[in-house]
Amino acid sequence: MSIYKILQERGFIKQVVFEDDLKKLLENKKISFYVGFDPTADSLHIGHYIPIMAMMHMQRAGHTPIILLGGGTGLIGDPSGKTDLRNFLDDNTTQNYVDNFKIQMKRFFEFQGKNAAIVLDNAEWLKNLNYINFLREIGMHFSVNKMLAADCYKQRIEKGLTFLEFNYMLMQGYDFLELYRRHKCLLQIGGNDQWSNILAGADLIRRKEQVDAYALTLPLLLKSDGTKMGKSSKGALWLDKNKTSPYEFFQYFRNVEDEKVEECLRLLTFIGLDEIAKLTEHKDQRMNAAKEILAYEVTKLIHGEDEAILALSQAKGAFSDGENMPTIKLDIKQDAFIIDVMVLSKIAASKSEARRLIDGGGVKIDEMKVTDSGHTIQNYTNQSQFILHKGKKVHLKIVL
């Protein structure tokens, strides 16, 4: 099966330019392609994982992935999908984030062999650009009228698009041109919110090099209500286990909406489509088995098999005898306030959140509901260890 058909059947393809030509190209030739990742935080998150999966499928089919880290574009900030100006990052912070991304990317790609993955930082060519030369060579090919009509700028125009952000499309387009010149890169892949930027780069190559270049966008991971998937109670679902533990990561996908399980299995795992169809054919409690497989497979791909096995064991332990339940030791005594225990154990991000959870009746110690945010541990147990429950899905063994 051609790689294009694989991506299409698994639901990766949202928009594509010159589709028939791209299909033929991918069937008859092994190409270099790229995806860009701007370092807006110190870790990749689940939103980055769909393009990473698409890249892994492409590399398995013999094509060469170029992982472009935005050490240059990250200093400007992509306005796509934003209503406010992004926070500015200094050079040192941006470089630290780039270095973290490089380490995380090593989990997903092959860096040896005929189509070994390539990691580049666009700061290498963007930081030393001569602005006048850049405007003469690149800026002359961009229509301001077209740019103002692009989706990536629409929300920012309402609040006040800065000239700084307005340059972002030119820089991303220049990245594509630079990668064509250096590595004969013919395809850029990105999230669907990047469609206008990617088209601009493909068009720039056609104008400057008289060569066909291609744009392909991927769907965003959304909940059934249309909001972005991948937000836990503590914020983003990070790929760094120190920011989102493998157990929390596992639990997120174990509890995904029933109607999103099939899509997640297709996009986030390598399980065959026939098997996915069997796993999700029953729209009842049997869907829980599919969710467990989804959670295990995604955790394994991101954190490794050992962490996935442990997370599965902990999840099962949380609903049985508690033997394998996630456990934390706290240097506190029986007279500690429960809201402090919740913050220290990271079940709540703050004391105010802990109070809201208790007031809402969502916190238990062992089988006793916590009824007052001013209570201490000894109001509910004299034991040196107990189970702290948050709602129906979060269970943590506390050892004093």
Summary of the structure (lengths in Angstrom):
residues: 400
radius of gyration: 24.0
end to end distance: 56.7
largest distance: 77.1
contacts: 1270
relative contact order: 0.10
helix: 48%
strand: 15%
